[in-house]
Amino acid sequence: MTTPTAPLPDVSHAPGARLPERRFALTRADLVRYAGASGDFNPIHYDERAAGALGLPGVIAHGMLTMGLAATAVTGWFGPSAQVAEFETRFARPVVVPPGEGVELAVSGRVDAVLDGSRVRVVLTALCGGERVLARARAVVVTGR
């Protein structure tokens, strides 16, 4: 799994400020590693036939992995001292991970509100193949400022 490395300098906390897109590569090998770490060995995350038997278009990423990558984007925007205090979302559609090169998850955001001096609410957009995969995704981050 490829993750962005450095936090972005001086991200604006002003309501309406756009937070730049961060991209994450996901492969089937990443899904196997996540299954081992999480204990979620549901075969829809690694077996084409099991996924197809349930009507899925292919092997899909774990929902919590997708959500975790979106939260990683949030901390990346606000730096290493930032803490995600709240996170909520609905899963809009599965992230299908084809064999081989895998797929890319793109996460962007917008500052929705400054709740107090150091707490900022962010609205997130997570896309895979141009399709929204998370709905009503929001986070409250304690920025450390």
Summary of the structure (lengths in Angstrom):
residues: 145
radius of gyration: 15.9
end to end distance: 30.0
largest distance: 50.9
contacts: 444
relative contact order: 0.23
helix: 25%
strand: 37%
